[in-house]
Amino acid sequence: MSELRRLAIVGYGKMGKLVEQLAPEYGFTVALKLDEYNNADFEGLTAANFSGVDVAVDFSVPPAVCRNAEGIAALGVNLVIGTTGWLEHLDAVKQAAARHATGIVWSPNYSVGVNAFFRIVAEAARLLASQPEYGAWAWEIHHSTKKDAPSGTLLKLVEEMKRAGYGGTVSTASNRAGAHPGTHEIGFDSSADTITLRHTARSREGFARGALQAAQWVVGKQGFHEFGEVLFGVADS
């Protein structure tokens, strides 16, 4: 049996604990866990802590992502970012990967099904782009403790619609309630008919498995990548 790769988990909440639980299935042993108790001021981002670590997974909080990415990249460790709500700092994170010659994978959602859903929605938007009678909506619901609204996934879906050429207004809405792991819905409506596309997550497990799949893939790579590249071999459009 080959030796397990060493994984750091940055953000040890529900997602971090699930990543830890599933890590051995993906050839990882958890060598480091950072949270608000040992990394509140980024004091855990040290060469000693990350010695021998092959890759890190960040499921922390939005204000910490940019500093975590810079600090981890500076240590020469590749990174998978699963935290959402920080995209105003996207350019800085891309620059950190380039400056330190490390690899970073980002996605607003590490569900394999959602990443296929991005492409399905984009194709529907492309087909209806020249049909002005169709209006569009984008809606999502998540558990009551999710911090960002609308979700990063919903914003990505709307972005993909626009990239595909849909020029109309996309009415967006979000709900937060209970323990719902996440549903995203895109619809197109005209006086003649309605098209509804929906993805519903059953649990957080798919997100953790996708992040671990990305962690496997990014070991030894450089540059900034999206999860669609991991799954489908080419970057998102």
Secondary structure, DSSP 8 states (H G I E B T S, - for coil): ----EEEEEE--SHHHHHHHHHGGGGTEEEEEEE-TTT-TTSTT--TTTTTT--EEEE-S-GGGHHHHHHHHHHTT-EEEE---S-GGGHHHHHHHHHHTT-EEEE-S---HHHHHHHHHHHHHHHHHTT-TT-EEEEEEEE-TT---SS-HHHHHHHHHHHHTT--S-EEEEEEE-TT---EEEEEEE-SS-EEEEEEE-S-SHHHHHHHHHHHHHHTT--EEEEHHHHHHSS---
